[in-house]
Amino acid sequence: MIRTEDLKIGYHSPLLQVENFTLQKGELYFLIGKNGSGKSTFLKTISGQLSPISGRAFLNEKLSTEIPFRDLPKTVSFVSSHFPIVDFLKVEDFIALGRNSHTSYFGKLQASDSQVINSTIKRLQISHLIGRFTSELSDGEKQLVAIAKALVQETPIILLDEPTAFLDYSNKTLVLETLKRISVEMEKCIILSSHDLDMSLEMNCPFLVVNFQEKSLQLIDSSVSKQDLLRIAFE
Amino acid sequence: MGITKKNSTILIALLICIPVFALIHLSVGQIDISFQEIWRALTNYDEHFVNEIIVSEIRIPRLSMALLAGASLSVVGLLMQTLFNNPLAGPYVLGINSGSSLFVALSIMTGVPFFASDFGIIANALVGAFLFGLIILFFSRLVRTQVALLLIGLMLGAFISAFVSFLQSASDAQELKVFTLWALGSLQKVESAQLPIIILVSFIGMAGAFLIIKPLNILVLGENEAKLLGVNIKRVRLIIISITAILTGIITAFCGPIAFVGLAVPNLVRILFKTQQHFILISASLLMGALFILICDIVIQLLEPHFLLPINVLTSIIGAPMVILFILKRLK
């Protein structure tokens, strides 16, 4: 689903060398690394907000830099770490904005759009939030609603920038379990960045780890031990 | 996504209020004119009756300008608030009106007859509004906080006023008179022959706003989110600034600066309608803005026997405290 070829990423100068790897659909990947090590840079590169310094990334077998601006939201969806603060924005209106690249000129929802939105709401079990304003939601609820917006985009790839950063233990578990379930049930390729090493190990998922010494991003199997993970990422 | 029952009720109420108050507006003034006479002037115009001439040559242009000015400036305010993600943005506070004033002043003071003509004033007001729209857009890329942008807008306004004052002191009596009359601002100066062009231009601007409801709905989430959802931000920004320039320019050219409508009305609309769907927000701002200026102008005409109140003064008296109220509510 995501394939890298000699990919070097960074803002103006190379920050990270990305190993050659292929990320599969139906898998949830934990992106681990020190602060400022380049986790966000990687997510921004994959989501098309940033061009690679050199090398290539293929999204769904298409070269990332050749996907037209308008089609990108149909390939990759992105859940940013900050939920937008907006007055009077209803949860259902917010989720519906994810359909943007599917709807016609005036953005009117067709039956097929409503169907996608409703099944997503059912899948995430957030129908009790419909009709509320996004500004009234708790942090956990906001995260689920943001994930719903990404899901209605119907993209094969979903990226999340620290989705569990502001959540308490039970909400963290809920969000991570939900993401894991979605990756399997809907055959999505999901990458999320996280600081929570213990939680990530519990989920039994493969890791993308920024090797701080070597300035490289490596794909590591889920069977890795905590000691090894700590050594690679934080020493 | 649809329109709630409550919101459609308010919209219909506004739609009913406008013709009612429009009739009242036509009937008030220095001469009492009955509803029958107004009806005859509208349906079966006869220029032998003075009252019918007053209706068609004076009161209908004034009514039209009240409706257009209120609707246009409110839509502009709404667009700017969404573009800058700033509930306190508006054509007046960000200096767009002042930009128009400066260019009209410059054009009148140059002494070239073409510039002082109707067409010259419109063209210059549009260019001024567009230019200062671009300047504000440029500053909005540099500053990150909402307050900083508002302060820059206010300073731009102050800077331009000083410059306009300087131009006035340096100009001769005739030019000064033309400009001062314009800058006082009123809904009365438009002649019926000028109405078609003003109506056409403001309708183009307002139609433009309806054409971009989809990107506006997404822009509410901020520019970065909008980009990720496939919105062409640069193009949308330019369209919004163009619509702002067209609407602010055409109204400022004929009515002079009118303060606070563009700031107060969209905020009132958001609080009343509790939605971020721009189809509703634009429709409601348009109707409520028109109704707001309409009622202001009725009040002005009722007070006329006692004292003369310029429209700009009345909208400031009502609008400024309203805006303070919104700020207090947000900071709580």
Contacts between the chains, C-beta under 8 A, distances in Angstrom:
chain1	res1	chain2	res2	distance
A	47	B	228	6.7
A	49	B	224	8.0
A	49	B	227	7.3
A	49	B	228	7.3
A	69	B	230	6.7
A	69	B	232	7.1
A	70	B	230	5.2
A	71	B	230	8.0
A	72	B	230	6.6
A	73	B	228	6.7
A	73	B	229	5.3
A	73	B	230	4.2
A	77	B	228	7.8
A	78	B	228	5.0
A	80	B	224	7.1
A	80	B	225	6.9
A	80	B	228	7.9
A	84	B	220	7.6
A	84	B	221	4.5
A	84	B	222	5.4
A	84	B	225	6.2
A	86	B	220	5.4
A	86	B	221	6.9
A	86	B	276	6.4
A	87	B	87	7.8
A	87	B	270	6.8
A	87	B	276	7.9
A	88	B	270	5.9
A	88	B	273	7.8
A	88	B	274	4.7
A	88	B	275	5.8
A	88	B	276	5.7
A	89	B	220	6.5
A	89	B	276	4.6
A	90	B	275	7.0
A	90	B	276	7.6
A	92	B	1	6.7
A	93	B	1	6.2
A	93	B	217	7.7
A	93	B	275	7.4
A	93	B	276	6.2
A	93	B	277	6.3
A	94	B	221	7.9
A	96	B	1	5.3
A	97	B	217	6.5
A	97	B	218	5.5
A	97	B	221	6.8
A	97	B	229	6.5
A	98	B	229	7.2
A	100	B	214	7.2
A	100	B	218	5.9
A	100	B	229	4.5
A	100	B	230	5.9
A	100	B	231	7.4
A	101	B	229	6.9
A	101	B	230	4.6
A	103	B	214	7.4
A	105	B	214	6.8
A	106	B	213	6.3
A	106	B	214	6.0
A	106	B	279	7.9
A	107	B	213	6.8
A	107	B	214	3.7
A	107	B	217	6.3
A	109	B	1	5.3
A	133	B	274	7.7
A	153	B	229	7.9
